Amino acid sequence: MAERAAPRVTILGLGRMGTAIAHAFLDAGYRTTVWNRTAAKAGVLTAEGAVHADDVTAAVEAGPLLIVPLLDPGAVRQALEPAAPCLAGRTVVGLANGTPQQARDLAAWA
């Protein structure tokens, strides 16, 4: 019987929330790719099996599901802008603070 491939997820932003989310996905058996502006924050996660992406575009391309726990919609857009051409067909879950209109604007942009 063929073995099923592990589901893939990418976490963009490794503050306290992003790190906790990445740990949860790793614990659940997901192939977890991580990226942060400060690459050193990925160290503990890569030691636990996460894949560190060198840049945001590589992180986005790593899987169909992106979890983006950044401060606000502006930070999300700034982080994703270099990878904008790669967003088509991916699910982006933004966990930023903001208004419903800001969320709609970000969704329209993505």
PyMOL commands that set and color helices and strands:
alter all, ss='L'
color gray80, all
select helices_A, chain A and resi 16-27+39-47+56-61+73-86+100-109
alter helices_A, ss='H'
color red, helices_A
select strands_A, chain A and resi 8-12+31-35+51-52+65-68+91-94
alter strands_A, ss='S'
color yellow, strands_A
deselect
rebuild
show_as cartoon
